[in-house]
Amino acid sequence: MAGRSILERFTNTTEKRRVPLYWIDLLLRSSGRRAGISRTVRLDYKNKTAQVAFKICEGPPGNPEPLGPPYAEPCKITNGYFNWWDVDDLSPKDFVERRMKTKWLGCFSESDVKDDLTTLKEMKFLKESNISVEGSGDVRSISVHLHGRPILIANIKVRGYGLLDGLAQGDFPPIRITKGDTYSRSEVRGVEKLLEKAFAKGDRQVEVFTDVQITASNQDERLPPPRRERSQRPRTACAGARPLRVQSEQLPTESQVFRGRGPRGSEKR
């Protein structure tokens, strides 16, 4: 079982009827795809048949997440616990996480941790940074410490996906983050809730994703262009936001925020 892919597990006849949305979500996230997943069940009592249809509403591209057993080969030592508690409100946690080699549920590597420490020290928008490792045996606990410097927002745009694809900027509600504000993760979460409330009407379910991109004078770290929606289901919506340019006192920077929407329950975190 350990060597088989998650897709092979889906097609196994003994497991088809037990395929949860979570497994499909795992497959998508392993390739860096964030999406809303809906399921439609059609029961025909007359002919005693049933049909189950899964629809995927593509959102913005994400960070590939490693698969764990039984969908991938087991690690000798696994990053079983990932602690981001010591991250202040000024630090763009998701941006940092995308650039780290050490991943939750990935295989532990001392060299990866050393490389990540070097990467963190090179991020001038961080005032303090550190990674600590605890544990023994086949599991390690990773703790990340981040304290950031103020980063000023220079630009922000909102983008829709799925049923909200193609909406103009004027179609989105006013948001309280504006040019010249200091980046704050808590403020961004507030905007997420605002956008979700604005579009989650009736039985339409909405997911909001946020990504931050920072470009410094000595680094150009851009996200790939957002994927086009591949399929959608009525009453399911996706939406997003990009790009958000920022500037700090130490160096010019640029941030990018994507917000993607799909059915609830499609995002693990």
Legacy VTK file of the C-alpha trace (Angstrom):
# vtk DataFile Version 3.0
C-alpha trace
ASCII
DATASET POLYDATA
POINTS 269 float
0.000 0.000 0.000
2.800 2.409 0.910
4.195 2.624 -2.606
0.894 3.331 -4.334
-0.168 6.838 -5.245
-3.309 8.454 -3.910
-4.753 8.342 -7.448
-4.278 4.572 -7.529
-6.092 4.337 -4.236
-9.042 6.186 -5.789
-9.328 3.676 -8.623
-9.108 0.616 -6.385
-12.513 -1.072 -6.646
-12.546 -2.053 -2.975
-12.125 1.567 -1.896
-14.130 3.600 -4.453
-17.184 3.918 -2.268
-15.061 5.187 0.637
-13.276 8.011 -1.201
-13.697 11.149 0.962
-13.239 14.692 -0.278
-10.188 14.871 1.950
-8.288 12.385 -0.208
-8.960 14.367 -3.362
-7.861 17.510 -1.555
-4.626 15.764 -0.555
-3.918 14.884 -4.174
-4.503 18.448 -5.347
-2.433 20.046 -2.593
0.460 17.656 -3.213
0.858 19.276 -6.649
0.373 22.824 -5.346
-3.269 23.113 -6.439
-5.791 24.717 -4.096
-9.401 24.148 -4.968
-12.921 23.834 -3.710
-14.351 20.349 -4.101
-18.062 19.599 -4.267
-19.844 16.275 -4.366
-23.239 15.560 -5.916
-25.065 12.303 -5.124
-27.904 11.162 -7.384
-30.072 8.300 -6.167
-32.397 6.436 -8.521
-34.696 4.410 -6.281
-36.659 3.031 -9.216
-33.639 1.449 -10.880
-31.781 1.008 -7.570
-28.689 2.891 -8.759
-26.580 5.714 -7.403
-24.175 8.188 -8.972
-21.572 10.321 -7.250
-19.988 13.252 -9.119
-17.025 15.253 -7.830
-16.481 18.779 -9.189
-13.326 20.824 -8.693
-13.279 24.606 -8.600
-9.690 25.683 -9.129
-8.338 28.443 -6.906
-4.980 30.214 -6.870
-1.777 28.147 -6.982
-0.423 27.095 -3.627
2.609 25.534 -2.028
3.010 21.777 -2.792
2.506 19.754 0.367
4.206 16.355 0.767
2.024 13.275 0.963
2.436 10.926 3.886
1.871 7.177 4.129
0.050 5.271 2.771
0.122 7.614 -0.253
3.922 7.995 -0.328
6.979 6.130 0.862
7.414 6.536 4.638
10.236 8.719 5.941
12.892 7.354 8.260
12.313 10.509 10.332
9.136 12.565 9.834
8.468 16.215 10.616
5.437 15.173 12.623
4.814 18.468 14.414
5.196 22.007 13.073
4.865 24.869 15.528
4.274 28.404 14.189
3.075 29.846 17.496
6.039 32.194 17.930
5.294 34.245 14.803
4.302 37.879 15.321
1.637 39.790 13.405
4.151 41.581 11.158
5.738 38.408 9.787
4.356 37.026 6.487
4.254 33.440 7.731
2.893 31.869 4.518
5.508 33.605 2.386
8.283 32.246 4.624
6.769 28.759 4.723
6.703 28.504 0.911
10.443 29.128 0.757
11.426 26.643 3.436
12.646 23.175 2.489
11.469 21.746 5.803
7.789 20.840 5.454
5.118 19.520 7.770
4.848 15.715 7.316
7.937 15.822 5.114
11.128 13.878 5.760
13.414 15.434 8.348
16.818 16.600 7.137
19.456 18.450 9.152
20.844 19.972 5.961
17.397 21.300 5.031
17.081 22.944 8.440
20.502 24.582 8.015
19.538 25.840 4.556
16.266 27.197 5.933
18.106 29.047 8.703
20.324 30.668 6.069
17.262 31.598 3.999
15.589 33.209 7.013
18.677 35.263 7.849
18.699 36.614 4.283
15.117 37.898 4.615
15.756 41.484 5.641
12.111 42.094 6.511
12.588 39.737 9.476
14.019 41.296 12.630
14.455 37.930 14.381
14.267 34.367 13.074
15.169 30.902 14.267
14.241 27.231 13.857
14.469 24.737 16.709
14.206 20.952 16.467
13.100 18.613 19.244
12.375 14.928 19.524
14.036 11.591 18.915
13.323 8.339 17.146
11.313 8.573 13.935
9.501 11.887 14.654
10.746 15.464 15.019
9.002 18.596 16.237
9.866 21.785 14.334
9.333 25.219 15.920
9.738 28.428 13.909
10.405 31.812 15.530
9.697 34.919 13.403
9.568 38.589 14.414
9.156 40.977 11.505
9.865 44.578 10.628
7.072 46.869 9.394
6.283 46.382 5.705
4.203 49.065 4.002
1.549 48.037 1.504
1.956 49.633 -1.902
-0.804 47.930 -3.892
-3.571 45.361 -3.510
-5.940 43.770 -6.000
-8.728 41.222 -5.640
-9.336 38.392 -8.094
-12.274 36.019 -8.391
-12.194 32.334 -9.310
-14.927 29.904 -10.310
-18.288 31.638 -10.483
-16.575 34.882 -9.457
-13.962 34.694 -12.216
-13.819 37.858 -14.293
-15.331 40.206 -11.720
-14.084 43.777 -11.951
-12.426 45.459 -8.978
-15.557 47.531 -8.451
-17.612 44.368 -7.961
-15.792 43.535 -4.740
-16.752 45.230 -1.449
-14.422 47.949 -0.102
-11.687 46.493 2.088
-10.015 48.206 4.993
-6.456 47.469 3.843
-5.173 50.394 1.777
-1.960 51.642 0.244
0.466 52.878 2.878
-0.842 50.624 5.661
1.547 48.352 7.519
1.149 44.687 6.608
-0.571 42.711 9.363
-1.672 39.090 9.294
-4.604 39.836 11.578
-5.795 42.635 9.273
-5.551 40.290 6.295
-7.643 37.691 8.132
-10.242 40.385 8.729
-10.399 41.077 4.996
-10.814 37.350 4.346
-13.862 37.245 6.610
-15.288 40.352 4.925
-14.959 38.861 1.440
-16.366 35.521 2.524
-19.397 37.173 4.099
-19.972 39.292 1.005
-20.175 36.335 -1.394
-21.374 33.403 0.753
-25.061 33.980 0.018
-27.815 31.407 -0.015
-26.393 27.919 -0.444
-23.246 29.182 -2.168
-20.164 28.233 -0.213
-16.987 30.311 -0.318
-13.347 29.665 0.554
-10.821 32.498 0.925
-7.110 31.940 0.356
-4.438 34.537 1.084
-0.865 34.541 -0.202
1.726 37.249 0.346
4.535 37.918 -2.109
7.529 40.050 -1.248
10.108 41.233 -3.749
13.238 42.860 -2.363
15.901 44.791 -4.262
18.186 41.750 -4.110
15.589 39.041 -4.690
12.711 38.503 -7.072
10.353 35.932 -5.612
7.230 35.778 -7.706
4.413 33.276 -7.587
3.511 31.449 -10.818
0.561 32.881 -12.727
-2.807 31.757 -11.328
-4.299 28.700 -12.973
-7.503 28.999 -14.918
-10.564 27.296 -13.525
-10.949 23.783 -14.939
-14.404 22.906 -13.689
-17.110 24.396 -11.539
-20.451 23.554 -10.048
-23.497 25.830 -9.755
-23.720 27.584 -6.401
-19.985 27.154 -5.868
-17.711 30.191 -6.030
-14.016 30.942 -5.925
-12.325 34.315 -5.671
-8.885 35.752 -5.062
-6.698 38.803 -4.693
-3.385 39.914 -6.272
-0.888 41.638 -6.199
-0.140 43.658 -3.080
3.000 45.793 -3.299
4.713 46.866 -0.121
7.717 48.866 0.954
9.636 48.814 4.234
12.165 51.176 5.743
15.017 48.754 5.044
14.365 47.825 1.424
11.699 48.047 -1.254
9.387 45.051 -1.169
6.338 43.760 -2.920
3.594 41.514 -1.583
0.968 39.594 -3.432
-2.278 38.376 -1.946
-4.457 35.754 -3.600
-7.877 34.894 -2.293
-9.489 31.798 -3.747
-12.935 30.476 -2.995
-14.580 27.105 -3.206
-16.775 24.832 -1.098
-16.135 24.751 2.629
-14.047 21.893 3.921
-11.620 21.892 1.015
-8.811 23.464 2.969
-7.067 21.577 5.702
-5.518 24.670 7.271
LINES 1 270
269 0 1 2 3 4 5 6 7 8 9 10 11 12 13 14 15 16 17 18 19 20 21 22 23 24 25 26 27 28 29 30 31 32 33 34 35 36 37 38 39 40 41 42 43 44 45 46 47 48 49 50 51 52 53 54 55 56 57 58 59 60 61 62 63 64 65 66 67 68 69 70 71 72 73 74 75 76 77 78 79 80 81 82 83 84 85 86 87 88 89 90 91 92 93 94 95 96 97 98 99 100 101 102 103 104 105 106 107 108 109 110 111 112 113 114 115 116 117 118 119 120 121 122 123 124 125 126 127 128 129 130 131 132 133 134 135 136 137 138 139 140 141 142 143 144 145 146 147 148 149 150 151 152 153 154 155 156 157 158 159 160 161 162 163 164 165 166 167 168 169 170 171 172 173 174 175 176 177 178 179 180 181 182 183 184 185 186 187 188 189 190 191 192 193 194 195 196 197 198 199 200 201 202 203 204 205 206 207 208 209 210 211 212 213 214 215 216 217 218 219 220 221 222 223 224 225 226 227 228 229 230 231 232 233 234 235 236 237 238 239 240 241 242 243 244 245 246 247 248 249 250 251 252 253 254 255 256 257 258 259 260 261 262 263 264 265 266 267 268
